[in-house]
Amino acid sequence: MIKKFLEKIKEHKKIILLRHIFPDFDAIGSQMGLYRFIKENFSNKIVLCGGELPIEYECIGKNDKLQENDFQDALVIITDTAITSRIDISNIEWLKKASCVFKIDHHINVEKYGNYEIVNSSCPATCELLTDIFSQTDLIFSKETAFNLYHGLVTDTDRFMYRNVTERTFRMASILMSKNIDLNLIYKNIYGLDGNEIKLKAYILQNYKMSENKIAYIELTKEILSDYNISDVNKIALWVNMLGEINSAKVWIFFVENKDYVRVEFRSDSINVSKVAKHFGGGGHKTASGAKVQDMQTCKKIVKYLNSKLSNI
């Protein structure tokens, strides 16, 4: 399938790269790693990147304001996105104008879409999968490409601490590091905080709650975020693993209120939280999932629902 992937790139003059809504560094890193790889090896190609770009990802990302006519006869490559409803695109119908859609992903393959796919759910990150693909070719695999991919690999493995990290993961990390990437800059991009964010972290550690069946969670309302002058809800939601450091917690959850919805992030070492996320309209991995719900009252229902499930475990 790698051969087919390269064939499709060669066949098309225009290539559009998409990824999922509410992006993380694996989504942005895979999109931008692929962007660099294509531009450096096929410089005559028009390559456009779609999707909203939160400020914390501007360090590696780009966002071309795509229009419907951009998709006409284009090759569309969608990374790190398991289902079509999660693709960050203004109108999903635009994909019908593309001449070919190629899916590259590491999530469980619950929805087959597009014309071709490279899916490996044993990879903890799409950036690992792309590293493996690029390293099997005789094409240019630059320092800049590796820099983008390492962002996704280190974050989707939580600094190589998740159970799905394998010997292959470290081999792929070694390949990326062999390109002489700046690890200090990468870690600053990912984990750097300003003064207000540090104060909010202190608030979270002082005010999280623990349910009777060991669900550690925090409810961050719009008012709380405003008190700390925080505007980037998506960045805060991805701090969820702060509560994973509590030894007694079976599941940890962040509820972060935005203007029109509440973003929910579920994590666990052993509990299948994807089932809970799906029950409330979300999804994801077995031990790392998310959802978007209407209000904080729904968040209380989530804790009650999950607490009842854990009572039997």
FIKOL-726749 format. One record per residue (C-alpha): residue number from 1; x, y, z; residue in one letter. Coordinates in nm, 3 decimals. Layout:
# residues N
<pt NUM, <X, Y, Z>, 'A'>
...
***
This chain:
# residues 313
<pt 1, <0.000, 0.000, 0.000>, 'M'>
<pt 2, <0.299, 0.232, 0.044>, 'I'>
<pt 3, <0.369, 0.192, -0.328>, 'K'>
<pt 4, <0.007, 0.288, -0.406>, 'K'>
<pt 5, <0.035, 0.586, -0.170>, 'F'>
<pt 6, <0.340, 0.721, -0.354>, 'L'>
<pt 7, <0.178, 0.650, -0.691>, 'E'>
<pt 8, <-0.122, 0.864, -0.599>, 'K'>
<pt 9, <0.100, 1.151, -0.488>, 'I'>
<pt 10, <0.287, 1.136, -0.820>, 'K'>
<pt 11, <-0.038, 1.124, -1.020>, 'E'>
<pt 12, <-0.194, 1.437, -0.871>, 'H'>
<pt 13, <-0.096, 1.798, -0.920>, 'K'>
<pt 14, <-0.296, 1.918, -0.618>, 'K'>
<pt 15, <-0.296, 1.749, -0.277>, 'I'>
<pt 16, <-0.507, 1.845, 0.024>, 'I'>
<pt 17, <-0.411, 1.732, 0.374>, 'L'>
<pt 18, <-0.682, 1.708, 0.639>, 'L'>
<pt 19, <-0.700, 1.583, 1.000>, 'R'>
<pt 20, <-0.949, 1.573, 1.286>, 'H'>
<pt 21, <-1.136, 1.849, 1.468>, 'I'>
<pt 22, <-1.003, 1.963, 1.807>, 'F'>
<pt 23, <-0.652, 1.873, 1.690>, 'P'>
<pt 24, <-0.371, 1.747, 1.905>, 'D'>
<pt 25, <-0.003, 1.727, 1.817>, 'F'>
<pt 26, <-0.046, 1.387, 1.651>, 'D'>
<pt 27, <-0.305, 1.535, 1.415>, 'A'>
<pt 28, <-0.100, 1.848, 1.343>, 'I'>
<pt 29, <0.233, 1.666, 1.342>, 'G'>
<pt 30, <0.116, 1.399, 1.098>, 'S'>
<pt 31, <-0.042, 1.659, 0.870>, 'Q'>
<pt 32, <0.264, 1.884, 0.869>, 'M'>
<pt 33, <0.513, 1.598, 0.856>, 'G'>
<pt 34, <0.334, 1.476, 0.546>, 'L'>
<pt 35, <0.328, 1.830, 0.406>, 'Y'>
<pt 36, <0.705, 1.862, 0.444>, 'R'>
<pt 37, <0.769, 1.516, 0.301>, 'F'>
<pt 38, <0.563, 1.584, -0.012>, 'I'>
<pt 39, <0.702, 1.934, -0.072>, 'K'>
<pt 40, <1.062, 1.820, -0.033>, 'E'>
<pt 41, <1.025, 1.521, -0.265>, 'N'>
<pt 42, <0.766, 1.650, -0.512>, 'F'>
<pt 43, <0.831, 2.024, -0.524>, 'S'>
<pt 44, <0.599, 2.082, -0.821>, 'N'>
<pt 45, <0.291, 1.975, -0.625>, 'K'>
<pt 46, <0.035, 2.217, -0.485>, 'I'>
<pt 47, <-0.013, 2.108, -0.124>, 'V'>
<pt 48, <-0.286, 2.264, 0.092>, 'L'>
<pt 49, <-0.354, 2.204, 0.462>, 'C'>
<pt 50, <-0.707, 2.226, 0.601>, 'G'>
<pt 51, <-0.853, 2.258, 0.950>, 'G'>
<pt 52, <-0.877, 2.516, 1.224>, 'E'>
<pt 53, <-0.541, 2.591, 1.382>, 'L'>
<pt 54, <-0.541, 2.672, 1.756>, 'P'>
<pt 55, <-0.269, 2.912, 1.861>, 'I'>
<pt 56, <-0.064, 2.650, 2.049>, 'E'>
<pt 57, <-0.008, 2.458, 1.725>, 'Y'>
<pt 58, <0.111, 2.753, 1.518>, 'E'>
<pt 59, <0.467, 2.649, 1.610>, 'C'>
<pt 60, <0.446, 2.374, 1.345>, 'I'>
<pt 61, <0.106, 2.406, 1.175>, 'G'>
<pt 62, <-0.045, 2.597, 0.885>, 'K'>
<pt 63, <-0.401, 2.651, 0.775>, 'N'>
<pt 64, <-0.501, 2.726, 0.417>, 'D'>
<pt 65, <-0.854, 2.861, 0.397>, 'K'>
<pt 66, <-1.000, 2.590, 0.178>, 'L'>
<pt 67, <-1.293, 2.642, -0.057>, 'Q'>
<pt 68, <-1.511, 2.387, -0.232>, 'E'>
<pt 69, <-1.337, 2.432, -0.569>, 'N'>
<pt 70, <-1.000, 2.346, -0.410>, 'D'>
<pt 71, <-1.113, 1.984, -0.389>, 'F'>
<pt 72, <-1.188, 1.946, -0.760>, 'Q'>
<pt 73, <-0.972, 1.659, -0.895>, 'D'>
<pt 74, <-0.746, 1.672, -0.588>, 'A'>
<pt 75, <-0.585, 1.392, -0.392>, 'L'>
<pt 76, <-0.710, 1.425, -0.034>, 'V'>
<pt 77, <-0.505, 1.259, 0.240>, 'I'>
<pt 78, <-0.670, 1.243, 0.582>, 'I'>
<pt 79, <-0.450, 1.162, 0.880>, 'T'>
<pt 80, <-0.527, 1.059, 1.239>, 'D'>
<pt 81, <-0.905, 1.057, 1.184>, 'T'>
<pt 82, <-1.104, 0.739, 1.241>, 'A'>
<pt 83, <-1.447, 0.853, 1.123>, 'I'>
<pt 84, <-1.574, 1.105, 0.868>, 'T'>
<pt 85, <-1.773, 1.301, 1.126>, 'S'>
<pt 86, <-1.443, 1.396, 1.293>, 'R'>
<pt 87, <-1.276, 1.535, 0.979>, 'I'>
<pt 88, <-1.204, 1.908, 1.013>, 'D'>
<pt 89, <-1.368, 2.029, 0.693>, 'I'>
<pt 90, <-1.632, 2.297, 0.634>, 'S'>
<pt 91, <-1.855, 2.062, 0.433>, 'N'>
<pt 92, <-1.800, 1.686, 0.412>, 'I'>
<pt 93, <-1.969, 1.688, 0.070>, 'E'>
<pt 94, <-1.660, 1.862, -0.070>, 'W'>
<pt 95, <-1.478, 1.528, -0.055>, 'L'>
<pt 96, <-1.697, 1.405, -0.340>, 'K'>
<pt 97, <-1.516, 1.644, -0.573>, 'K'>
<pt 98, <-1.178, 1.483, -0.499>, 'A'>
<pt 99, <-1.046, 1.227, -0.746>, 'S'>
<pt 100, <-0.899, 1.015, -0.465>, 'C'>
<pt 101, <-0.925, 1.005, -0.084>, 'V'>
<pt 102, <-0.651, 0.829, 0.115>, 'F'>
<pt 103, <-0.688, 0.756, 0.489>, 'K'>
<pt 104, <-0.380, 0.715, 0.712>, 'I'>
<pt 105, <-0.462, 0.643, 1.075>, 'D'>
<pt 106, <-0.378, 0.455, 1.393>, 'H'>
<pt 107, <-0.723, 0.434, 1.551>, 'H'>
<pt 108, <-0.936, 0.119, 1.549>, 'I'>
<pt 109, <-1.084, 0.104, 1.200>, 'N'>
<pt 110, <-1.451, 0.150, 1.286>, 'V'>
<pt 111, <-1.537, 0.329, 0.961>, 'E'>
<pt 112, <-1.382, 0.259, 0.624>, 'K'>
<pt 113, <-1.389, 0.568, 0.405>, 'Y'>
<pt 114, <-1.208, 0.694, 0.099>, 'G'>
<pt 115, <-1.053, 0.496, -0.185>, 'N'>
<pt 116, <-0.744, 0.367, -0.007>, 'Y'>
<pt 117, <-0.622, 0.338, 0.350>, 'E'>
<pt 118, <-0.317, 0.262, 0.559>, 'I'>
<pt 119, <-0.446, 0.187, 0.908>, 'V'>
<pt 120, <-0.247, 0.028, 1.190>, 'N'>
<pt 121, <-0.413, 0.041, 1.531>, 'S'>
<pt 122, <-0.106, -0.115, 1.696>, 'S'>
<pt 123, <0.076, 0.216, 1.645>, 'C'>
<pt 124, <0.031, 0.452, 1.941>, 'P'>
<pt 125, <0.051, 0.754, 1.708>, 'A'>
<pt 126, <-0.014, 0.832, 1.344>, 'T'>
<pt 127, <0.324, 1.005, 1.350>, 'C'>
<pt 128, <0.483, 0.668, 1.428>, 'E'>
<pt 129, <0.301, 0.514, 1.132>, 'L'>
<pt 130, <0.419, 0.790, 0.898>, 'L'>
<pt 131, <0.775, 0.760, 1.027>, 'T'>
<pt 132, <0.765, 0.392, 0.940>, 'D'>
<pt 133, <0.624, 0.467, 0.593>, 'I'>
<pt 134, <0.876, 0.741, 0.511>, 'F'>
<pt 135, <1.171, 0.535, 0.635>, 'S'>
<pt 136, <1.079, 0.251, 0.398>, 'Q'>
<pt 137, <1.123, 0.475, 0.093>, 'T'>
<pt 138, <1.442, 0.600, -0.070>, 'D'>
<pt 139, <1.306, 0.956, -0.071>, 'L'>
<pt 140, <1.421, 1.261, 0.126>, 'I'>
<pt 141, <1.330, 1.232, 0.496>, 'F'>
<pt 142, <1.443, 1.568, 0.630>, 'S'>
<pt 143, <1.512, 1.716, 0.970>, 'K'>
<pt 144, <1.206, 1.941, 0.926>, 'E'>
<pt 145, <0.978, 1.644, 0.856>, 'T'>
<pt 146, <1.115, 1.457, 1.157>, 'A'>
<pt 147, <1.071, 1.767, 1.378>, 'F'>
<pt 148, <0.698, 1.776, 1.301>, 'N'>
<pt 149, <0.650, 1.402, 1.347>, 'L'>
<pt 150, <0.827, 1.388, 1.682>, 'Y'>
<pt 151, <0.572, 1.630, 1.831>, 'H'>
<pt 152, <0.296, 1.377, 1.763>, 'G'>
<pt 153, <0.492, 1.072, 1.870>, 'L'>
<pt 154, <0.593, 1.212, 2.209>, 'V'>
<pt 155, <0.245, 1.346, 2.295>, 'T'>
<pt 156, <0.028, 1.055, 2.179>, 'D'>
<pt 157, <0.244, 0.822, 2.388>, 'T'>
<pt 158, <0.249, 1.066, 2.683>, 'D'>
<pt 159, <0.629, 1.076, 2.666>, 'R'>
<pt 160, <0.645, 0.700, 2.593>, 'F'>
<pt 161, <0.456, 0.601, 2.909>, 'M'>
<pt 162, <0.141, 0.444, 2.760>, 'Y'>
<pt 163, <0.100, 0.067, 2.751>, 'R'>
<pt 164, <0.074, 0.059, 2.371>, 'N'>
<pt 165, <0.434, 0.182, 2.336>, 'V'>
<pt 166, <0.645, -0.093, 2.181>, 'T'>
<pt 167, <1.003, -0.161, 2.077>, 'E'>
<pt 168, <0.900, -0.033, 1.732>, 'R'>
<pt 169, <0.795, 0.298, 1.887>, 'T'>
<pt 170, <1.146, 0.353, 2.018>, 'F'>
<pt 171, <1.296, 0.250, 1.684>, 'R'>
<pt 172, <1.081, 0.511, 1.511>, 'M'>
<pt 173, <1.178, 0.770, 1.774>, 'A'>
<pt 174, <1.542, 0.681, 1.710>, 'S'>
<pt 175, <1.496, 0.739, 1.337>, 'I'>
<pt 176, <1.348, 1.083, 1.407>, 'L'>
<pt 177, <1.622, 1.173, 1.654>, 'M'>
<pt 178, <1.888, 1.067, 1.404>, 'S'>
<pt 179, <1.780, 1.368, 1.195>, 'K'>
<pt 180, <1.931, 1.598, 1.461>, 'N'>
<pt 181, <1.598, 1.749, 1.567>, 'I'>
<pt 182, <1.588, 2.007, 1.847>, 'D'>
<pt 183, <1.433, 1.818, 2.140>, 'L'>
<pt 184, <1.448, 2.118, 2.372>, 'N'>
<pt 185, <1.243, 2.328, 2.131>, 'L'>
<pt 186, <0.993, 2.045, 2.081>, 'I'>
<pt 187, <0.938, 2.008, 2.454>, 'Y'>
<pt 188, <0.903, 2.384, 2.492>, 'K'>
<pt 189, <0.644, 2.387, 2.210>, 'N'>
<pt 190, <0.445, 2.112, 2.378>, 'I'>
<pt 191, <0.483, 2.168, 2.751>, 'Y'>
<pt 192, <0.577, 2.535, 2.788>, 'G'>
<pt 193, <0.342, 2.734, 3.015>, 'L'>
<pt 194, <0.281, 3.097, 3.097>, 'D'>
<pt 195, <0.221, 3.228, 3.449>, 'G'>
<pt 196, <-0.159, 3.204, 3.432>, 'N'>
<pt 197, <-0.143, 2.845, 3.313>, 'E'>
<pt 198, <0.082, 2.749, 3.604>, 'I'>
<pt 199, <-0.165, 2.906, 3.847>, 'K'>
<pt 200, <-0.453, 2.717, 3.682>, 'L'>
<pt 201, <-0.263, 2.390, 3.723>, 'K'>
<pt 202, <-0.230, 2.466, 4.092>, 'A'>
<pt 203, <-0.606, 2.529, 4.109>, 'Y'>
<pt 204, <-0.676, 2.194, 3.940>, 'I'>
<pt 205, <-0.459, 2.001, 4.186>, 'L'>
<pt 206, <-0.626, 2.174, 4.479>, 'Q'>
<pt 207, <-0.984, 2.138, 4.358>, 'N'>
<pt 208, <-1.023, 1.811, 4.168>, 'Y'>
<pt 209, <-1.284, 1.567, 4.297>, 'K'>
<pt 210, <-1.269, 1.191, 4.351>, 'M'>
<pt 211, <-1.586, 0.979, 4.322>, 'S'>
<pt 212, <-1.654, 0.682, 4.546>, 'E'>
<pt 213, <-1.539, 0.447, 4.271>, 'N'>
<pt 214, <-1.215, 0.631, 4.205>, 'K'>
<pt 215, <-1.299, 0.869, 3.920>, 'I'>
<pt 216, <-1.074, 1.175, 3.949>, 'A'>
<pt 217, <-1.224, 1.474, 3.769>, 'Y'>
<pt 218, <-1.223, 1.851, 3.746>, 'I'>
<pt 219, <-1.495, 2.084, 3.620>, 'E'>
<pt 220, <-1.345, 2.395, 3.464>, 'L'>
<pt 221, <-1.624, 2.642, 3.390>, 'T'>
<pt 222, <-1.601, 2.947, 3.168>, 'K'>
<pt 223, <-1.590, 3.160, 3.482>, 'E'>
<pt 224, <-1.294, 2.972, 3.627>, 'I'>
<pt 225, <-1.103, 2.994, 3.300>, 'L'>
<pt 226, <-1.181, 3.364, 3.279>, 'S'>
<pt 227, <-1.048, 3.418, 3.632>, 'D'>
<pt 228, <-0.713, 3.283, 3.514>, 'Y'>
<pt 229, <-0.728, 3.469, 3.182>, 'N'>
<pt 230, <-0.736, 3.142, 2.986>, 'I'>
<pt 231, <-0.888, 3.148, 2.638>, 'S'>
<pt 232, <-0.754, 2.825, 2.483>, 'D'>
<pt 233, <-0.995, 2.556, 2.600>, 'V'>
<pt 234, <-0.846, 2.286, 2.380>, 'N'>
<pt 235, <-0.498, 2.320, 2.528>, 'K'>
<pt 236, <-0.632, 2.296, 2.882>, 'I'>
<pt 237, <-0.842, 1.987, 2.802>, 'A'>
<pt 238, <-0.526, 1.802, 2.701>, 'L'>
<pt 239, <-0.383, 1.849, 3.050>, 'W'>
<pt 240, <-0.608, 1.563, 3.158>, 'V'>
<pt 241, <-0.316, 1.333, 3.245>, 'N'>
<pt 242, <-0.236, 1.558, 3.540>, 'M'>
<pt 243, <-0.497, 1.359, 3.729>, 'L'>
<pt 244, <-0.352, 1.032, 3.605>, 'G'>
<pt 245, <-0.067, 1.081, 3.850>, 'E'>
<pt 246, <-0.309, 1.007, 4.136>, 'I'>
<pt 247, <-0.229, 0.647, 4.228>, 'N'>
<pt 248, <-0.579, 0.554, 4.339>, 'S'>
<pt 249, <-0.759, 0.689, 4.030>, 'A'>
<pt 250, <-0.911, 0.428, 3.797>, 'K'>
<pt 251, <-1.036, 0.690, 3.549>, 'V'>
<pt 252, <-0.956, 1.059, 3.520>, 'W'>
<pt 253, <-1.164, 1.317, 3.337>, 'I'>
<pt 254, <-1.137, 1.684, 3.243>, 'F'>
<pt 255, <-1.456, 1.882, 3.180>, 'F'>
<pt 256, <-1.364, 2.212, 3.015>, 'V'>
<pt 257, <-1.639, 2.457, 2.927>, 'E'>
<pt 258, <-1.623, 2.654, 2.604>, 'N'>
<pt 259, <-1.866, 2.916, 2.474>, 'K'>
<pt 260, <-2.115, 2.670, 2.323>, 'D'>
<pt 261, <-2.018, 2.329, 2.461>, 'Y'>
<pt 262, <-1.812, 2.139, 2.717>, 'V'>
<pt 263, <-1.509, 1.943, 2.599>, 'R'>
<pt 264, <-1.464, 1.615, 2.783>, 'V'>
<pt 265, <-1.141, 1.414, 2.794>, 'E'>
<pt 266, <-1.138, 1.062, 2.940>, 'F'>
<pt 267, <-0.825, 0.867, 3.035>, 'R'>
<pt 268, <-0.748, 0.540, 3.213>, 'S'>
<pt 269, <-0.476, 0.279, 3.243>, 'D'>
<pt 270, <-0.711, -0.018, 3.236>, 'S'>
<pt 271, <-1.077, 0.083, 3.189>, 'I'>
<pt 272, <-1.226, 0.103, 2.837>, 'N'>
<pt 273, <-1.329, 0.467, 2.845>, 'V'>
<pt 274, <-1.413, 0.470, 2.472>, 'S'>
<pt 275, <-1.742, 0.295, 2.556>, 'K'>
<pt 276, <-1.836, 0.579, 2.789>, 'V'>
<pt 277, <-1.729, 0.841, 2.536>, 'A'>
<pt 278, <-1.940, 0.675, 2.266>, 'K'>
<pt 279, <-2.239, 0.662, 2.500>, 'H'>
<pt 280, <-2.219, 1.042, 2.520>, 'F'>
<pt 281, <-2.156, 1.102, 2.151>, 'G'>
<pt 282, <-1.777, 1.087, 2.146>, 'G'>
<pt 283, <-1.513, 0.825, 2.082>, 'G'>
<pt 284, <-1.145, 0.747, 2.062>, 'G'>
<pt 285, <-0.905, 0.488, 2.196>, 'H'>
<pt 286, <-0.969, 0.231, 2.467>, 'K'>
<pt 287, <-0.777, 0.425, 2.731>, 'T'>
<pt 288, <-0.791, 0.777, 2.580>, 'A'>
<pt 289, <-1.116, 0.920, 2.446>, 'S'>
<pt 290, <-1.310, 1.242, 2.422>, 'G'>
<pt 291, <-1.654, 1.389, 2.372>, 'A'>
<pt 292, <-1.833, 1.720, 2.328>, 'K'>
<pt 293, <-2.143, 1.770, 2.543>, 'V'>
<pt 294, <-2.397, 2.045, 2.586>, 'Q'>
<pt 295, <-2.345, 2.166, 2.942>, 'D'>
<pt 296, <-2.203, 2.100, 3.287>, 'M'>
<pt 297, <-2.520, 1.918, 3.394>, 'Q'>
<pt 298, <-2.437, 1.653, 3.136>, 'T'>
<pt 299, <-2.092, 1.626, 3.291>, 'C'>
<pt 300, <-2.250, 1.534, 3.623>, 'K'>
<pt 301, <-2.448, 1.265, 3.441>, 'K'>
<pt 302, <-2.125, 1.129, 3.292>, 'I'>
<pt 303, <-1.965, 1.094, 3.636>, 'V'>
<pt 304, <-2.279, 0.926, 3.774>, 'K'>
<pt 305, <-2.301, 0.690, 3.474>, 'Y'>
<pt 306, <-1.934, 0.590, 3.487>, 'L'>
<pt 307, <-1.939, 0.560, 3.865>, 'N'>
<pt 308, <-2.222, 0.308, 3.841>, 'S'>
<pt 309, <-2.030, 0.108, 3.581>, 'K'>
<pt 310, <-1.718, 0.100, 3.796>, 'L'>
<pt 311, <-1.913, -0.031, 4.095>, 'S'>
<pt 312, <-1.917, -0.370, 3.922>, 'N'>
<pt 313, <-1.543, -0.379, 3.854>, 'I'>
***
